[in-house]
Every structure is written in C-alpha cells, then in structure tokens.
C-alpha cells in the first residue's frame, strides 16, 4: 500500500533527523545497525555514519532494502546488532510481544541499543484492533500509556528520549516531538533460542 506523507509525517521526520544528528550523534557510531522500514528522509544520515554497517530491513522489497525479513522472525543470530532503529513498526505487526522478544534477541548484550518509537493515544492501555486498519495505515493496534511497560516486560531496560529544543524552537522549525525510547537488554534476559545466520 502506498501512503502519502502528511504534515505530521514530515514533522516526525524532522524530529527524527534532528535527534539522530544532534543528540544521538549517529555519525560517530560504529558496529552493525538494523534499520527497520527505512525512511528515505533519514537515508543521508545512515550513509554518513561511515563506521556503522547499516542494514535496511523490511517485509517489502520496494523500499530498496538489504534484507527481506519479518521483525517477528529475523534471519539473524542472537546478539549481533549494536543498534536497532524501529520507527512506527510495532503498530503494524501481528504480535508486538513476539516482535519485541525478537528485537531483544538480536540486540548485542554488551553494547546494543534499541531506539523505538510508536504512536500512542491518551488511553491507559494498548487497544488491539484484531485486524489491519486501513484507515490507520494498516495499524493493528493503538498503543497506550503502557507501551514502556510492555517493553520492560519483554526484557528491556527502557529510558524515554527528550529532545533538547525549546517549545519556541519546535514551533519555528516545525518539529513535533515523537514518542521515543532508548532500550538496552536487561541483565536478567537469557535467550531461549537462536535463529540461523550470523549477520543479515
């Protein structure tokens, strides 16, 4: 399905790019990264991180990806990813809990970091639709205030991201803050299985 970009999408892309460049300092990162559902607007930033081997991953080949893969069943060995970028993906998978466990599995225990964002509503708990809602870009659920708790239950240490811009600066540059979390593997996590492969 082809979806036109809205002003909201453009705003989030600006936030993502500004945060990755200015706050996260992506250009200084090294190792291996998995970039799910890669966005064209962010491509120059990933290309500019010359010490980072970034693999674009999606279930559809039209995005020009490096790896065709389902986030619920990744063709990678455990603990291989130093960085995972997962932006507005978990709303659309059939089972977000399975997907979270799989992201946890492939994340490096020593230095791995998952950067994840989803759209959240004002409701206290996540609402499951039971189908892919075409009116909401194929989303299968609406995450609520319990999203961080769901990540924690999956085995992550979770920290919310705050972008260092004043409200005046956000209005001036058209930046709308998205809901971001930086996650690492909990020391209590023990992988229960290993998928085939070493790197994508």
Residue pairs with C-beta under 8 A, 6 or more apart in sequence:
1 134
1 137
1 138
3 137
8 176
10 174
11 174
11 175
11 176
12 176
12 178
13 39
13 41
13 42
14 173
14 174
14 175
14 176
15 163
15 175
15 176
15 177
15 178
16 39
16 41
16 42
16 87
16 117
16 178
17 41
17 42
17 45
18 163
18 165
18 173
18 175
19 161
19 163
19 180
20 26
20 42
20 45
21 27
21 45
22 164
23 161
23 163
23 164
24 115
26 45
26 46
26 48
26 49
26 52
27 45
27 48
27 49
27 50
28 49
28 51
29 49
29 51
29 52
29 82
29 83
30 51
30 52
30 82
31 51
31 52
31 53
31 82
31 83
31 108
31 111
32 52
32 53
32 54
32 55
32 80
32 81
32 82
32 83
32 199
33 46
33 49
33 52
33 53
33 54
33 55
33 81
33 82
33 83
33 84
33 85
34 54
34 55
34 57
34 67
34 74
34 76
34 81
34 83
34 84
34 85
34 106
34 200
35 46
35 54
35 55
35 56
35 57
35 85
36 57
36 58
36 71
36 84
36 85
36 86
36 87
36 89
37 57
37 58
37 63
37 87
37 88
37 89
38 46
38 56
38 57
38 58
38 63
38 64
38 65
39 87
46 52
46 54
52 82
52 83
55 66
55 67
55 199
55 200
56 63
56 64
56 65
56 66
56 67
57 65
57 66
57 67
57 68
57 69
57 71
57 74
57 200
58 65
58 68
58 69
59 68
59 69
59 70
61 68
66 200
67 75
67 200
69 75
69 76
69 200
70 93
71 86
71 89
71 90
71 93
71 99
71 102
71 103
72 93
72 94
72 95
72 98
72 99
72 102
73 102
73 195
74 102
74 105
74 106
74 195
75 195
75 196
75 197
75 200
76 106
76 195
76 197
76 198
76 199
76 200
77 106
77 194
77 195
77 196
77 197
77 198
77 199
78 105
78 106
78 191
78 194
78 195
79 105
79 106
79 107
79 108
79 109
79 112
79 191
80 106
80 108
80 198
80 199
81 106
81 107
81 108
81 112
82 108
82 111
82 112
82 113
83 112
83 113
83 115
84 103
84 106
84 107
84 112
84 113
84 114
84 115
84 116
85 115
86 103
86 114
86 115
86 116
86 117
87 115
87 116
87 117
88 117
88 118
88 119
89 99
90 96
90 99
90 100
90 116
90 118
90 143
91 118
91 119
91 136
91 139
91 140
91 141
91 142
91 143
92 132
92 137
92 138
92 139
92 140
93 99
93 140
94 140
96 141
96 150
97 150
97 154
100 150
100 151
100 154
100 155
100 156
101 154
101 155
103 114
103 116
104 114
104 154
104 155
104 156
104 185
104 189
105 191
105 193
105 194
105 195
107 113
107 114
107 184
107 185
108 185
109 185
109 189
112 184
112 185
113 182
113 183
113 184
114 156
114 181
114 182
114 183
114 184
115 161
115 180
115 181
115 182
115 183
116 151
116 180
116 181
116 183
117 178
117 179
117 180
117 181
118 143
118 147
118 179
119 139
119 142
119 143
119 179
120 142
120 143
120 144
120 145
120 147
120 179
121 127
121 142
121 143
121 144
122 144
122 145
123 142
123 144
123 145
124 144
124 145
124 146
125 144
125 145
125 146
126 141
126 142
126 143
126 144
126 146
126 147
126 150
127 141
127 142
127 144
128 140
128 141
129 139
129 140
129 141
129 142
130 140
131 140
132 138
132 139
132 140
133 139
133 140
136 142
143 150
147 179
147 181
148 158
148 160
148 181
151 158
151 181
151 183
152 158
155 185
155 186
155 188
155 189
156 183
156 184
156 185
156 186
157 183
157 184
157 185
157 186
158 181
158 182
158 183
159 181
159 182
159 183
160 180
160 181
161 180
161 181
161 182
163 175
163 177
163 180
165 173
165 175
169 175
170 176
170 177
